[in-house]
């Protein structure tokens, strides 16, 4: 089962997965929040709790629509979930890491960049 790490978008190794709403990575897209969700948090028009309700629903829909892609990711040796949030800020990448943990993945840690 996959070992999951999290980091900022500047992480550049081969195991990096961009999970931002603007990603062009097909695998990253299945985990990305919508632009509206991200802007809602940035502009304080939705709460973190509302965001998480929306994000969980988005992930559950994604699992139903793309089960083969989810299985592919869950069978990686390692993946590093990346977005623009600072390491100590509240962030969807850590929520996703925990969500993957429910499916058997192991969340290892945040990789801090120098």
C-alpha positions in Angstrom: 0.0 0.0 0.0 1.1 3.5 -0.7 3.1 5.7 1.7 1.7 9.2 1.5 3.7 12.4 2.1 2.6 16.0 1.8 4.6 19.0 0.7 4.4 22.4 -1.0 4.1 22.7 -4.8 7.9 23.4 -5.2 8.7 19.8 -4.3 10.1 18.5 -7.6 10.8 14.8 -7.3 9.2 12.1 -9.5 6.8 11.0 -6.9 5.2 14.5 -6.7 1.4 14.8 -7.4 0.0 18.3 -8.0 -3.5 18.3 -6.4 -4.3 22.0 -6.9 -7.4 23.0 -8.8 -5.2 24.2 -11.7 -3.3 20.9 -12.1 -2.8 19.4 -15.5 -2.0 16.0 -14.0 -4.8 13.6 -14.6 -4.2 11.7 -11.4 -3.9 15.0 -9.5 -7.2 16.1 -10.9 -9.1 13.3 -9.3 -8.0 14.7 -5.9 -8.2 18.4 -6.6 -10.7 20.8 -5.0 -12.6 23.2 -7.2 -11.5 26.7 -7.8 -14.7 27.9 -6.1 -13.8 26.0 -2.9 -10.3 27.4 -2.8 -11.4 30.9 -3.4 -14.2 30.5 -0.8 -11.5 29.8 1.8 -9.2 32.6 0.6 -12.1 35.1 0.6 -13.6 33.8 3.8 -17.0 33.1 2.2 -17.0 29.5 3.4 -15.7 28.0 6.6 -13.2 25.2 6.8 -16.0 22.9 8.0 -18.0 23.8 4.9 -15.0 23.3 2.7 -14.4 19.8 4.2 -18.0 18.8 3.6 -17.7 19.8 0.0 -14.2 18.2 -0.4 -15.3 14.9 1.1 -18.3 14.8 -1.3 -16.0 15.6 -4.2 -13.6 12.8 -3.2 -16.4 10.3 -2.8 -17.8 11.2 -6.2 -14.3 10.9 -7.7 -13.9 7.4 -6.1 -17.1 6.3 -7.8 -16.2 7.8 -11.2 -12.5 6.8 -11.3 -12.1 3.7 -9.2 -9.2 2.4 -11.4 -7.2 5.6 -10.9 -7.8 5.6 -7.2 -6.6 1.9 -7.1 -3.5 2.9 -9.2 -2.6 5.6 -6.7 -3.2 3.3 -3.7 -0.9 0.8 -5.2 2.0 3.2 -5.7 5.0 2.7 -3.4 5.1 6.4 -2.5 3.3 9.6 -3.4 3.8 13.2 -2.3 0.6 15.3 -2.4 1.5 18.9 -3.3 -0.3 22.2 -3.3 0.5 25.9 -2.6 -0.4 26.0 1.1 2.3 26.7 3.7 3.3 23.6 5.8 1.8 24.9 9.0 -1.5 26.2 7.5 -4.7 24.3 7.3 -4.7 22.5 4.0 -6.6 19.9 1.9 -3.5 17.9 1.2 -3.3 16.6 4.8 -7.0 15.9 4.8 -6.6 13.9 1.6 -3.6 12.0 3.1 -5.9 11.1 6.1 -8.7 10.1 3.7 -6.3 7.8 1.8 -5.4 6.4 5.2 -8.9 5.2 5.7 -8.5 3.3 2.4 -5.3 1.6 3.7 -2.6 4.1 2.8 0.0 5.2 5.3 0.4 9.0 5.9 4.0 9.4 6.8 4.7 13.1 7.2 5.0 16.6 5.7 8.2 17.1 3.7 9.6 20.5 4.5 11.5 22.3 1.8 14.6 24.3 2.4 
